[in-house]
Amino acid sequence: LVVPPGTVLTIPAGVTLRMPAGRNLRVRGALIVEGTAEAPVRIVGRDGARWGGSSFERPDAPSMLRHVIVRQATRGADPVAFPYALSGLDAWLRIEHLDLEQCDGPIFWRGGSIELRASRLPTAYTGDCINVKRGAALTEDCDFIGNNAPDTDAIDYDGVIGGVIRGCRIHRFLGPNCDAIDIGEAAKDILIEDNRIYFNSDKGVSVGQGSSAILRNNLVVGCALGGGVKDSGSVAIVDGNTFVDCGIGVDVYEKNFGLGGGAATVTNTVFSGSRTAPVKVDALSRITVAHSRSDTVAIDAGGPGNLL
């Protein structure tokens, strides 16, 4: 099913699209899905078939998906450019109340702009729940449920400028090298606030590859590192957060040899039950902690007002 340039396909509330095996929904114009809470739009495989994916292929107009249930999707017609159930290239898409499950990978976006709100994205496979490269990105009030697969992050922003991750709930990405939020590839000025992050095998929030982020009012529980700031001069401002039962609350370090460390400024933050240390810094990095509290060992980071 192709939506050509200059064309708008509108799908009203209560409609079900039953996609044949291996077929795709390809948008080059605009797609407007107008589901409601009482009558969502469903896009599913016909008789449970594994169909292709929905791809937004440099469309000439913005699209909107509201109250949509997606099942049995795999990837787009070009699996390199559109490798997930919902993929976009230089496209503008706003999503509200998406329930996407039993799909190979949820969302992959390059360029353009994507806004994802009030949605539910569990995953059973290796791969990020939402991966955005370049462009603009906002992820807000969403639930991400992980698995035991390796190399699986809930939210991955690469090269995004001024992106926002707010009010999300991220649970149990337990395979090796799994982060709740991964900021990389020189992403800049990413605001990460009011999130609740529980039990991830690696980092609650990772800031690396020359990126910068502001972490504000997040609760991070049971991760190896509550926050990791690493490599190529990455910078994080960490204010008003709570790190509970993490191996290290905030770790600033060089991960890859020769790239140099990172820098973090931590204020008004609580470290509870840190198994190794509330904060850690290597010789190539720097950290300042002020007006923060630890209930395991004293914070040794040179700032004023820290309490044990």
N, C-alpha and C positions, 0 to 999 in steps of 0.2 A: 504494500500500500504506500504510494508515493504522494505526498502533498507538494505540488510543484510551486516554484516561485510565483508570487502574486496571488496565491490562493490561501484562504483560511478554511481549515477544517474545524468545525465546532461539534463537540460531542456533548449532548445534554445529560442531565442527571438521570441515573438509573439504567443507562445503556451498558451492555456487555459486549466487548469485542472478543470473539473467539478466534485466535490466530492459528492458522495451520502450521504444522511442523516446519521449522526452518525458514519461515517467512518473516518479513520485517516491516516496521512502520518507519518510513523515511520522510523527514520533514525538511523541506527547502523553502516553504512559505511560512505558515503559522499554524499551530495547533492550540486550540482553546478547549479545555476539558472542564465542564461546569458541573461536576458532581456536588452533592451535598452530604451532610452527615447522615441523613435519613436515606438517601438514594445515591450512594457512591457510583462512580463509573468503574467497571472492572475490565482489565485487559489481561486475558488468560489464554493458555494453550487450549486449543480445541480438543476435547476429550482428554485433557491432561497432557497434551503433546508439549515437547520442548520446542518452543518457537525461537525466532531470532531476537531482535531487540528494537528499541525505539532510538533512532539516531536523528540528531538535529544537525544538518549538514550545511553549514554556512547559510542559514536561512535569511530571508530578506525582511523579516518582521519578528517581533517578540512573541513568545508563546507563554501559556499559563496552564498549569495542571492543578486542579483543586479537587480534593476528596477522591483520590484514585487508588484502586487496589490493583497491584501487578503481581502476577504469579507465572512461573515456568519460563521466564525470559532467560536468554543466554547472552548474545552479543549481536552487534549490528552486521549488516551485509559485508562491510569491510572490517574484519575483526582487529586489524592493526590500528586503524583510525578510531574505531568505535567498539572497544573491547568489552564493554559492560552492558547490562540490561538497559541502562539509560545513559546515553553518551552524547556529547555535543562538541562541535568544533566552531569557534567564533560565533556562538549563538547566545541569545538572551532568553533565559527561562526563569520563571517564578513558579515555585512549587509550594503548595500548602496541603497538609494532611495526605501525604503519600504513605501507603502501607505496602512495602515491597518485600516479598519473601519468596523462598524457594527459587531464587534466581542465582545465576552463576556469580555475578558481581553487581552491586547496586548502581553507583553513579560514577562516571568518569567524564571530566570536563576540561577542555583546552580553549583558552581565550574566551572572549565574550564576557558574560556575566551569568551567575547562577545564584538564586536565593532559595534556600530550603528551610521551611518552617513547619513546626508541629507535625513531624513525620516519624515513622518507625522503620528502621533499617537493620534487621538482624542479618547475619551472614553465616553461612556454613562452610565457607571456602577460604583459601588464601587470597589476599587482595584487600585493598582498602574499601571501607563502606562508601566513602565519598573522597575522590581524588580530584583536586583542582590544580591545573597547571596554568599559570599566568592569569590574566583577566581579573575580574572582580568576583568575590565570593562572600556570602553570608550564610551561616548555618545557625539556626536558632530554635530552641525548645524542641529538640529531637531526641529520640531514644535510639541508642546504638547497642546492640547485644552481640557479643563476640563468640568465639569458639576456641578450640585447641590447636588450630592451624598456625604454622609459622608465618612471620612477615605479614601480619594483618593488622592494620591500624584502623581506628574508627574514622578519623578525619585527617586528611593529608593535604596541606596547602603547599604548593611549590611555586615560587616566583610570583605569588599573589601580593599585591600592594594594597595596604589598608583594609584587609579582610577582617571579618568579625566571626567569632565563635562564641555563642552566648546561650546560657540557660539549658545546656544539653545534659543528658544523663547517659553515661558511657560505662558499660559493665563487662567485665570478664573476657578480655582478650588475652588468653592464657598461653598461647603457643610461644615458642622462642621468638624474641625480637619483635614484640608487639607493643605498640604505643597507643594510648588513647588519642592523643593529638600530636601530630608530627608536622613541624614547620620547617621547611628547607628550601634549598635552591634560591637563596637570596630573597626570600619573602620579606617584606618590610612592613613594620607598624601594624602587626596583627594584634587585634584586641581579643583576649581570651578571658571571659568573665562569667561568673555565676554558674559555672558548670559543676556537676557532681560526677566524680570519676572514681570507680571502684575496681580494684583487683585486676591489674594488668601486669603482664610478666616483666615488662621493661619499664617504660617511663609513662607517667601520667601526662606530662607535657614535654616534648622534645623540641628544642630550638637549635638548629644547626645550619651548616653550610652558608655562613655569612648572613643569617637572618636576624630579625629583631621582632620582639613581641612584648606586650604588656599583659601580665597575668594578674587578675584582680578578683578577689572574693570567690576563689574556687575552693572546693573541698576535694582532696585527693587522698584516697584510702588504699592501703595494701598494695602499693606498687614497689618495684625494685628501686626506682628513683621517682620521687614525687615530681621533680622537674630536672631536666638535663639541659645545660647550655654548653655548646661544644663547637669547636673548629671555626676557623676563618673569621674570627672576630665577632661571632654571634653575640647579641646583647639581649638581656631580658630584664624588665622591671617587674618585680614580684611584690605586690602590695595587698595586704589584708587577706591572705590565703591561709588555709588550714591543711597541714599534711599529717596524716595519722597512719601509724603502723607501716611506714615506708622504710626501706633499707637505708636510704639517704634522702633527706627532705629535698635539698637543692644541691646538685653537683655541677661544678663548672670545670671543664677540662678539655684537653686535646684528645679526640678520639682517633683520628687518622693522622699518622706520623707526618710531620712537616707542614701541617695546616695551621698550627697555632691554636690557642685556646679561645675561651669566650669571656664574657663579663656579665655579672649580675648585681643588681641592687635590690636588696630584700628589706622590706619594712612592714611593721605591724602584722607579723605573721606568726602563727602557732605551729610548733613542731611537737607532736605527741607520739610517744612510743617508737622513736627512730631506732632501728635495730643496729645500725652502724654509727651514724652521726646525723645531727640535724642538717649540717651543711658540710661541704667538702670542696676544696679548690686545689688544683695542681699548680706547679711553678710557672706555667705559661698563661695562667688565667688570673682573674681577679674577682673578688666578691666583697661586698659591704653589706652587713646586716645590722639593722637598727630597730629598737623598740619592738623586739620580737621575743618569743618565749619558747623554752624547751623544757620537757619534763624528764629527760634522760641524762644528758650531759650539758655542760655550759656551752653556749655558742661562742666560738672563738673566731670572730671575723672583724674585730676592730671598730664596730660602730657603737654609739651610745644607747643606753636604755634597754639592753637585753637582760632578760631574767631567766634564772633556772628555778 
